[in-house]
């Protein structure tokens, strides 16, 4: 069974930094796109950033210049460095990965809470 697992998150003050990590484990043949999404209370889940196995990285306009996504293909991990945090960044952050085992599937982590105080 394939399962992305997030770590990191927690509480930060406005202007501070946090780092999120996600590791995918299981019988993985390959991973195409990896990314981070977030969901604030009362809002829909939204894209934060995605990184393909090759090609252009995509960021939400709201995080451009503040967040950086990276991945380690050898370790099947993806990270999100979040700088200059704002209270509006408060949300549950979810790791997402398009993973091929015996078939290609879209997998979600269980989420990690990020809270930014003003």
C-alpha positions in Angstrom: 0.0 0.0 0.0 1.3 3.4 -0.9 0.9 6.3 1.5 2.4 9.8 1.6 3.2 10.9 5.1 3.7 14.5 6.1 5.9 15.9 8.8 6.6 19.4 10.0 4.1 22.1 10.4 3.1 23.6 13.7 2.8 27.1 15.0 4.8 30.1 13.7 4.5 33.9 14.1 3.8 36.1 11.2 7.0 36.7 9.3 8.5 33.4 10.4 9.3 30.2 8.6 8.3 26.5 8.7 9.3 23.5 6.7 7.0 20.7 5.6 8.2 17.3 4.4 6.4 14.4 2.8 7.7 10.9 2.2 6.0 8.3 0.0 6.6 4.7 0.8 5.4 1.4 -0.6 5.8 -0.6 -3.8 6.5 2.5 -5.9 7.6 2.1 -9.5 7.7 5.9 -10.3 6.3 9.2 -9.1 5.2 11.8 -11.6 3.8 15.0 -10.0 4.2 15.8 -6.3 2.7 18.8 -4.6 1.2 20.5 -1.7 -2.4 21.7 -1.2 -4.0 23.4 1.8 -7.5 23.8 3.2 -8.4 26.6 5.6 -11.5 26.3 7.8 -14.7 26.9 5.8 -12.8 27.0 2.5 -12.1 24.6 -0.3 -8.8 22.8 -0.7 -6.5 24.8 -2.9 -3.2 24.3 -4.7 -0.1 25.6 -3.0 2.7 24.3 -5.3 3.4 21.3 -7.6 6.6 19.9 -8.9 6.7 17.4 -11.8 9.4 14.7 -12.3 10.7 17.1 -14.9 9.4 20.4 -16.1 8.2 23.6 -14.6 7.3 24.1 -11.0 3.9 25.7 -10.4 3.1 28.0 -7.4 -0.2 29.6 -6.3 0.1 33.4 -6.8 -0.5 33.9 -3.0 2.8 32.0 -2.1 5.1 33.0 -5.0 8.3 34.4 -3.7 7.7 33.1 -0.2 7.4 29.3 -0.5 9.8 26.9 -2.2 8.9 23.4 -3.2 11.6 20.8 -3.8 11.8 17.0 -4.2 14.3 14.2 -3.9 13.5 11.5 -6.4 15.9 9.0 -4.9 14.1 9.2 -1.5 10.6 9.8 -2.9 10.2 12.9 -0.8 8.9 16.4 -1.4 9.4 19.4 0.8 7.9 22.9 1.2 9.9 25.7 2.7 7.6 28.4 3.9 9.1 31.8 4.6 7.5 35.2 5.4 4.5 33.4 6.7 1.2 35.3 7.0 -1.9 34.6 9.2 -3.8 33.7 6.0 -1.4 30.8 5.4 -3.1 29.1 8.4 -4.5 25.8 7.1 -4.2 22.1 7.0 -1.5 21.3 4.4 -1.8 18.1 2.4 0.9 16.3 0.4 -0.2 14.9 -2.9 1.6 12.6 -5.3 0.8 10.9 -8.6 2.3 7.5 -8.1 2.7 4.5 -10.4 2.7 1.1 -8.7 1.0 -1.6 -10.9 -1.2 1.3 -12.0 -1.1 5.1 -11.8 -3.0 6.6 -8.9 -3.4 9.9 -7.1 -2.5 9.7 -3.4 -3.1 12.1 -0.5 -1.4 12.4 2.9 -3.5 12.8 6.0 -2.5 16.5 6.4 -0.5 18.6 8.8 -1.7 21.7 10.6 0.1 25.0 10.0 -1.0 27.9 12.2 0.4 31.4 11.8 -0.2 34.0 14.6 -0.3 37.7 14.0 
